[in-house]
Amino acid sequence: MVTGMYHAHVDSWWLTILLFVIAYFLLKAGKQKGAKIVHMILRLFYVIMIFSGVTLLISLQFPFVYVLKGILALVLIYAIEMILVKTKKGTIGSRAPMYWGLFALTLVLVVLLGMGIISF
């Protein structure tokens, strides 16, 4: 079961990032209906990612590194949602660099923690 959840978790991460990029460019191109569909599918992958991540945390007995990764992953999901929602409304304004910076920083940290490159 751990192996299956691990693969579901890793695959949902890559698909989440891919769907985010697609949704963002659809919004920038003015394709609101397509962007809304991709955004809803993206939210489904959030649920899959969170479920598989919590299942892995329970099976591994909550190691600190992965708890930290989970918290950062929730911040990453927040950054993705804020970028898409603010872009959709066209009101991103002065907060755009903050959300993009938060997205980039948390994405790098989550990937490095998940791959075991950063550990303590």
C-alpha positions in Angstrom: 0.0 0.0 0.0 2.9 2.4 0.8 4.3 2.0 -2.7 1.0 2.7 -4.4 0.4 5.8 -2.3 4.0 6.9 -3.0 3.5 6.7 -6.7 0.0 8.3 -6.5 1.6 11.2 -4.5 4.6 11.7 -6.8 2.4 11.5 -9.9 -0.2 13.9 -8.5 2.6 16.4 -7.8 3.9 16.5 -11.4 0.3 16.6 -12.8 -0.5 19.4 -10.4 2.3 21.6 -11.6 1.5 20.8 -15.2 -2.2 21.6 -14.7 -1.3 24.9 -12.9 0.9 26.0 -15.9 -1.9 25.1 -18.4 -4.6 26.9 -16.3 -2.4 29.9 -15.9 -1.7 30.2 -19.7 -5.4 29.6 -20.5 -6.3 32.4 -18.2 -3.7 34.8 -19.7 -5.0 33.9 -23.2 -8.6 34.8 -22.2 -10.0 31.2 -22.4 -12.1 31.4 -19.3 -14.1 28.2 -19.9 -11.1 26.0 -20.5 -9.2 27.6 -17.6 -12.2 26.9 -15.3 -12.3 23.2 -16.3 -8.5 22.8 -15.9 -8.7 24.6 -12.5 -11.4 22.2 -11.3 -9.3 19.2 -12.3 -6.4 20.8 -10.6 -8.4 21.0 -7.4 -9.2 17.3 -7.7 -5.4 16.6 -7.8 -5.0 18.7 -4.6 -7.3 16.3 -2.9 -5.5 13.3 -4.3 -2.1 14.8 -3.3 -3.3 15.6 0.3 -4.9 12.3 0.8 -1.9 10.3 -0.4 0.5 12.6 1.6 -1.4 12.1 4.8 -1.6 8.4 4.2 2.2 8.3 3.7 2.7 10.4 6.8 0.6 8.0 8.9 2.4 4.9 7.5 5.9 6.4 8.1 4.9 7.6 11.7 5.2 11.3 11.1 8.9 12.0 10.5 9.7 15.7 11.0 11.1 16.3 7.5 7.9 15.0 5.9 5.6 17.0 8.3 7.6 20.1 7.3 7.2 19.1 3.6 3.4 18.7 4.1 3.1 22.2 5.7 5.2 23.7 2.8 3.0 21.8 0.3 -0.1 23.4 1.8 1.5 26.8 1.4 2.4 25.9 -2.2 -1.3 25.0 -2.9 -2.3 28.4 -1.4 0.2 30.2 -3.7 -1.1 28.3 -6.7 -4.7 29.1 -5.9 -4.0 32.8 -5.2 -2.1 33.1 -8.5 -4.9 31.6 -10.5 -7.8 33.3 -8.7 -6.1 36.8 -8.9 -5.2 36.2 -12.5 -8.8 35.2 -13.3 -10.2 38.4 -11.8 -7.5 40.5 -13.4 -6.7 42.1 -10.1 -3.4 40.6 -9.3 -1.7 44.0 -9.2 1.1 44.5 -6.7 0.8 41.2 -5.0 1.9 39.2 -8.1 5.6 39.1 -7.3 4.8 38.0 -3.7 2.7 35.0 -4.8 5.1 34.0 -7.6 8.0 34.3 -5.2 6.1 32.2 -2.6 5.3 29.7 -5.3 8.9 29.4 -6.5 10.4 29.1 -3.0 8.0 26.6 -1.7 8.1 24.5 -4.9 11.9 24.2 -4.7 11.8 23.4 -1.0 9.1 20.8 -1.3 10.8 19.0 -4.2 14.2 19.1 -2.4 12.7 17.7 0.8 10.7 15.1 -1.1 13.7 13.8 -2.9 15.8 13.7 0.3 18.3 16.3 -0.9 17.5 18.4 2.2 17.3 16.4 5.3 18.0 16.8 9.0 
